[in-house]
Amino acid sequence: MSGSGKLLAWIAPHGNEFVAAIVGAAAVRARPPATQRCSTRPKAREWVEQEAAGVDLPVEWVDQAPRR
C-alpha cells in the first residue's frame, strides 16, 4: 500500500463501540494511526470523513489495519 496522496481508514468493533482509524498511506510504517471511539459505525465513518476533509485528502477504506 503506497501513495502519499491518500488516507487509509478502517473501522473496528470494540465492545459496544466502534474505533475509527486513519493513517496517511505513505506513513503506514512510520506512525500509528489516529483513532477515535464512536458509539455507532456511521458516526465513526463521519469522523474519518471530517478528518480527511480537514487535510483535503481522499480516503481509501480497508478492511483492517495495514501491517506495520
KEVODO-724760 format. One record per residue (C-alpha): residue in three letters; z, y, x. Coordinates in nm, 3 decimals. Layout:
r res = ALA	w = Z	v = Y	u = X $
...
//
This chain:
r res = MET	w = 0.000	v = 0.000	u = 0.000 $
r res = SER	w = -0.116	v = 0.310	u = 0.173 $
r res = GLY	w = -0.223	v = 0.656	u = 0.074 $
r res = SER	w = -0.029	v = 0.973	u = 0.126 $
r res = GLY	w = -0.150	v = 1.148	u = -0.186 $
r res = LYS	w = 0.041	v = 0.950	u = -0.446 $
r res = LEU	w = 0.381	v = 0.829	u = -0.550 $
r res = LEU	w = 0.471	v = 0.466	u = -0.615 $
r res = ALA	w = 0.702	v = 0.418	u = -0.912 $
r res = TRP	w = 0.878	v = 0.133	u = -1.086 $
r res = ILE	w = 1.148	v = 0.082	u = -1.346 $
r res = ALA	w = 1.405	v = -0.196	u = -1.325 $
r res = PRO	w = 1.661	v = -0.301	u = -1.585 $
r res = HIS	w = 2.020	v = -0.256	u = -1.470 $
r res = GLY	w = 2.272	v = -0.382	u = -1.724 $
r res = ASN	w = 2.231	v = -0.170	u = -2.036 $
r res = GLU	w = 2.038	v = 0.096	u = -1.844 $
r res = PHE	w = 1.716	v = 0.131	u = -1.650 $
r res = VAL	w = 1.674	v = 0.251	u = -1.295 $
r res = ALA	w = 1.361	v = 0.453	u = -1.229 $
r res = ALA	w = 1.248	v = 0.474	u = -0.867 $
r res = ILE	w = 0.980	v = 0.671	u = -0.685 $
r res = VAL	w = 0.868	v = 0.699	u = -0.326 $
r res = GLY	w = 0.568	v = 0.851	u = -0.153 $
r res = ALA	w = 0.311	v = 0.581	u = -0.081 $
r res = ALA	w = 0.298	v = 0.691	u = 0.283 $
r res = ALA	w = 0.677	v = 0.683	u = 0.312 $
r res = VAL	w = 0.748	v = 0.333	u = 0.175 $
r res = ARG	w = 0.865	v = 0.205	u = 0.511 $
r res = ALA	w = 1.021	v = 0.532	u = 0.625 $
r res = ARG	w = 1.268	v = 0.614	u = 0.350 $
r res = PRO	w = 1.442	v = 0.469	u = 0.047 $
r res = PRO	w = 1.312	v = 0.568	u = -0.296 $
r res = ALA	w = 1.457	v = 0.842	u = -0.511 $
r res = THR	w = 1.628	v = 0.682	u = -0.810 $
r res = GLN	w = 1.765	v = 0.783	u = -1.145 $
r res = ARG	w = 1.961	v = 0.581	u = -1.400 $
r res = CYS	w = 1.840	v = 0.630	u = -1.755 $
r res = SER	w = 1.953	v = 0.500	u = -2.092 $
r res = THR	w = 1.606	v = 0.384	u = -2.202 $
r res = ARG	w = 1.280	v = 0.277	u = -2.040 $
r res = PRO	w = 1.089	v = 0.573	u = -2.196 $
r res = LYS	w = 1.344	v = 0.818	u = -2.051 $
r res = ALA	w = 1.307	v = 0.651	u = -1.711 $
r res = ARG	w = 0.929	v = 0.689	u = -1.731 $
r res = GLU	w = 0.970	v = 1.054	u = -1.837 $
r res = TRP	w = 1.191	v = 1.122	u = -1.533 $
r res = VAL	w = 0.929	v = 0.976	u = -1.299 $
r res = GLU	w = 0.652	v = 1.180	u = -1.460 $
r res = GLN	w = 0.857	v = 1.502	u = -1.436 $
r res = GLU	w = 0.933	v = 1.442	u = -1.069 $
r res = ALA	w = 0.567	v = 1.366	u = -0.996 $
r res = ALA	w = 0.458	v = 1.682	u = -1.177 $
r res = GLY	w = 0.707	v = 1.880	u = -0.969 $
r res = VAL	w = 0.529	v = 1.780	u = -0.648 $
r res = ASP	w = 0.183	v = 1.767	u = -0.810 $
r res = LEU	w = 0.111	v = 1.404	u = -0.714 $
r res = PRO	w = -0.030	v = 1.118	u = -0.920 $
r res = VAL	w = 0.183	v = 0.812	u = -0.992 $
r res = GLU	w = 0.084	v = 0.453	u = -0.925 $
r res = TRP	w = 0.306	v = 0.224	u = -1.129 $
r res = VAL	w = 0.404	v = -0.102	u = -0.959 $
r res = ASP	w = 0.595	v = -0.400	u = -1.099 $
r res = GLN	w = 0.870	v = -0.393	u = -0.838 $
r res = ALA	w = 0.994	v = -0.215	u = -0.530 $
r res = PRO	w = 0.746	v = -0.237	u = -0.242 $
r res = ARG	w = 0.863	v = -0.426	u = 0.065 $
r res = ARG	w = 1.011	v = -0.204	u = 0.330 $
//
